[in-house]
C-alpha cells in the first residue's frame, strides 16, 4: 500500500519556544516564515506621501522622516535585534515587544499611556493548495504613527497603499487613526474570504457525500472543521476588541473614525453568523455520509437478493429432476434435458421481467 502524501506546510519549519524566560525578554516564539526581516516606511500628510524600503537595520536607523505621519510595516518577526531597535525608536514597552515576537497570541487590545497595541489573526486562503493559512498581525497606534508587524511578506495592504497614493486621499487626510481603522477593515475582509472558502468547501463535500461517498471524505470534513475552528478563534475576540476601541477614552480615535469602527464590529458579527451556518452544515455532513453509504449498501443487497431469487426456480427444478427415482417425467425421452433447460430459462426470464418492471434491478440514485 502506498503511503499518502503528507500535507504540505510552510517552506520553513524552524520554530522557537519560550520556557522559563523572564517577562519582557525579546525572544521569538513560533514559526519562522521568512529569511530576514524587511522594513517599509510610508510617511504621509494631506498633501502627499513618500514610500521607502530598508534593506538593513542601519539604513532604517539613519533615516529621518520628513512628513507628519508615519506608517512603518515590518515583515518577519524573528530578529530580536531589529525589534529591539524599533522598540527604542518609538519608546514601546518591553511587554509590547514581547507580545509582538510571540506569534501565538490571541486577538486582543492593550492600552498604554502613549499608544494602543492591537493583536489580530490574519487569515488567507492558498488557492493553489486550497488551504487556510493563519499568521499574527500586530498593530500599534500612537501619536502620528502606525506600526504594523507581519510574520511574512503579503500584499494584503496594497489596496490601502493604492488609496493613499491617490489624489486626493481621504486616508492621508484623516491621519493615523483612520489608517489603523483601514488596516482593521482589511483584516476583517480577509475573514469574509476565508468563510466563503469554507462555505464552498462544505457545499462540495455535501454534494460528494450524497453522490460519491468515500472514506477519504471524512478526512476532508475533519480538515474543514479544523479550519472553521481556526477562523472562529480569530474572529470571536474581535467583537470585544473593537468594542474596547470604541469605548476607549484615550482619544486615539476621532468621533468620525469611531463610526467606522462600528462598521467593522458589524462585519465581525456577520462573519460569525456565516461561520455558524458553515459549522452547522459540516455537522450534518457525517449524518449525510452515513445515510448515503447505508442507502448504497441497501441497493447492493437488494440487487444480490433479486439475483438469488432469479436462480431459485432453476435450483428447484434441478433438485426435483435430480432425485433418484425410476419413474420421472421426461427422463426417458431424448429431448427431456432440453425441455428442462427451457423451463428453467423461461422461469428466470419471466421473473427477471417482473423484477425489472418493479424497478428492482436498477440502481437509482
N, C-alpha and C positions, 0 to 999 in steps of 0.2 A: 504494500500500500504506500502510495506516495504521500509524503508529508505536505500538509497545507502550507502555502507561503505565509510567512509571518507578516503581520500588519505593519505597513511602513510607518515610520515615525520620522521625527526631525533628523536632519543630517548629523547634527551634533548632539551627543547624549551625555556630555560632561555635566555633572551635577555636583554642586557643593551643598554641604549640610552645616547646620549651626547647632551645636550642642554644648551647653555649659559655658557660653560666651557672655561676658557682661553686657548689660543693656547699653545701647548706643555704639557698640562696636560695628565698624563698617566691614561686613563680610557678606559676599553674595550668596544667596540661598536660592536654589532652583536650577533649572536647565540653562546652559549657555547656548544661545541660539544664533550668535553672530561672532565672527572672529575678533573684531575690535570695535570699540565704540565710535560713533560718528556724531558730530555735533553740528547742528544747523541753527542759524540765528536769523530771525526776521525782526527788524526794527521798523516801527511804523508810527505815523500820525495821520491826521486828517488829510494832509497834502500828498502823501506818498509812502513808499516803503522801500527798504533795501534788504536783500537776501544774501546770506553768506554761509559757506560751509567750511568747517575747520577740519583739517586732516590730523592735527595733533593738539594736545592739551596746551602746549606752549603757545601755539598760534592763537588759540582762543583766549588765553590768559592775557596776551599783549594787546588785544583789540579793545578799543574804547567806543562804545555806542554813541551815535550822533543824533538819534531821534528820540521821541518822547517815551514810547512804549516798546517793550521787548517781548519777543516770543522765542524762547530757547527750547529746542527739541533735541533730545538725546536718544540715539538708537544704540542699544547694547548697555546692559547694566552690570556687567560682571567685573568692571575695573574699579576697585575701591579708590585708587588714586584720583581718577577723573571725577568720581562722585564727591570725594572729599574737597577737591578744589572748587567744584560748583557750590557745595555747601558753604564754604568760606566766602566765596564771592557774593552770595545772596543772603548770607547770615541765617542759614537754615539750622534748625535744632538737630542734634545728633539722632534723636529718635525718629525724626522725619527721614533722614538719610538711611537709617537702619531699615525702616519700612520700605523705602524705595528699592533697596538692594534685596530685600526678602520678597521674592516674586510669588510667594504662596499666600499672600494676604487676601482677605475677603474685601468686598466693596465697603468703603467707609469714608467718613469725613472727619478730620481733626482740625480744631480751631487753635491757632497760635496767635500770640499778640500781633505779629506783623504780617501774617498770611494765613490762607486756608490750604490745607493739604487734603487732596481727594485721591482715593484709590478706586479703580474700576477694573472690571474684567473685559478685555477687548476680544470679541469673538469674530471669527472669519470662517468662510467655507472654502475649502480647497476643491475647486471644481474638477480638477484632473483626477483626484483621488476620491472625491465625494465624501470627504471627512470634515468634521468640525474641529477647528483649532482655537485654542484659548491662550491668552497671554495677559500679563498685568500691564496696566497703564496708570502711571502716577501723574497727577496734575497739581500744580502749586499756583495759587492766585495771590499775588502780592500787590504792592503799590506800584502800578505802572509796569508790571511784568507778569508773564505767564511762563511757567516751566512745564514741559511735558516729557515723560520718561517712558520709552517703549523698549521692549525686550529685543526687537529685531526691526529692520527697515521694512516699512509698509507704506503704501501710497494712500492710506485711508483719509489722510488730512489734506490731500491735494485739492479737493473741491474748495476747502476753506482758503487755501493759498490763492486759488484762482479768483475767488471773490475779493480777496484783499488786493490783488493786482489790478482789479477793475477800477475805472474812474467814472463816477465817484464810487466809494466803497463804504457801505454802512458799518461793516465790521471794523474798519480802521477808524471811522469817526466816533464810534461808541466806546472804544477803548478796551482795556484788558478784561474787564468783567464780561463784556459781550463775547470776546474771543473765547473765554473759558466756557461760556454757555454753548457756543458753536461747537467746541470740541465735545462737550457732553452730548449734544444733539447728534453728532456723527456717530458716537458710540452706540446710542440707542437705535439709530437707523441700522447699524450692523446687526443688532438684535432682531430686527424685523426680518432681515435677510436670513439669519440663522433659523428663525421659526418657519419661514417659508420653505427653506430647505428641508426641515424636519417634516413639515406637512406633506410635501411632495414625496418624501421617502415613505411616510406612513401610508399614503394612498397607493403607492406602488407595491408596498408589502401586502396591503389588504387585497389588491387585485390578484397578486401572485398566490396568496393564501387560499383564495377561492378557486383559482384556475389550475395552478400547478404547485400544490403544497409539497415541500421537501424539507428534510432535516436541516439543511443549511439556512432555511428561512428563519428558524428560531434564533440562530446566532445573529443574524442581521437585525431581528427585532430587539434583541438584548442590547446590541450596539446602539440602536436608535434610542432606546430607553436611557442609556447612559448619557448620550448627547443631550437628550431632553433635560436630564438632571443637571448637566453642566450649565445649560442655558438658564435654568431656573435658579441655580445658585448665584449666577451672575446678575440676574435681573431683580430677584426678590429684595436684596438690600437697597436697591436703587430708589425705591419709593421713599423709604425713610431718609436716605441720603439727600435727595432733592428737597424733601420737606425740611430737613435741617438747614439747608442752604437758604430756603425761603424765609425761615424764622430767625435766621442769624441777625443779631443786632450790631454786628461789627461794621456794617456799611460797605462790605466788599462788593455787593451788587446794588445797582441803582434800581429804583422802583420799576423802571421800564424793563430791565433785564429780569427782574423777578417774575414779571408776567410771562416771559419766555420760558423761565424755569418751570412754571406751572404747566406749560405745554409739554415739556419734557416728562414731567411726572405723569401726565395723562397718557403719553405714549408708552411709558413703562407699564402702566396698568393694562393698557391694551395688549402689550406683548405678553403679559402674564395670563390674560384671559385666552389669548390664542394658544399659548403654550398648554394651558389646562385642557383645551379641546384636543390638541395633539396627544397629550398624555392619556386621555380617555380612549382615544382611538387606538393607541398602542396597547392599552389594557385589554381591549376587546379582541385584539388580533389572535391571542392564544386560543380563545374560545372558537374563533372562526377557523383557525388552523385545525383544531381537534375535530370540529364538526365536518370540515371538508375531508379530512382523512377518513373519518368514520363513514361518510357517505360513499366515498370511493371504495372502501372495503365492502360495504353493503352491496354495491353494484357488482363487484367481482364475485362475491359469494353467491349472489342471485344468478349470475351467468353460469357459474360452475354447477349450481343446483339444477338449472334448466338443462344443461348438457347431460348431467347424470340422468335426468328424467327421460331424455330422448333415447337413451340406451336401455332403459328399464323394460320396454316391450320386447326388444331383441333378447335381453337376458332371460325374460320369462319364457319366450318361445324356445330358445335354445335349451333351457332347463327342462321344459316339458318333453321335447322331442329327444332329449338326451337320456331319458330314463330307459332302463334296460328291460323293456317288455317286448314280447314277441309280436303281439297284436297291436301295432301302432299305425295310424293312418299315414299314408304317403311314404312309408319306409320301404315298401317293396317296389314301388314304381321307379322307372328310370328318371322321371322328372321331379321326384319328391324334393330333392335338395334345392332345386331352383325355385320351386313353389314356396318353400320355407324362407329362402333369401328374399324373395319378392314380398312376402308377408312382413318380414322384419323391416325392409326398406319402406314399405307403404305405411306402416305404423309410425316410423320415425319421421317420414315426410308429413303426414297428417299432423302429428304433434308439433313438428317444427313450424308449420304454417300457423297453427293455433297460437303458439307462443309468440310468433312474430307479430301477428295481428294484435296481440295483447301487449306488445312492446316490451316483452321480457328478455329479448335478445339484443337490445340496443343500449349502448352507453350514452345516456342522455345527461348532458352537463347542466 
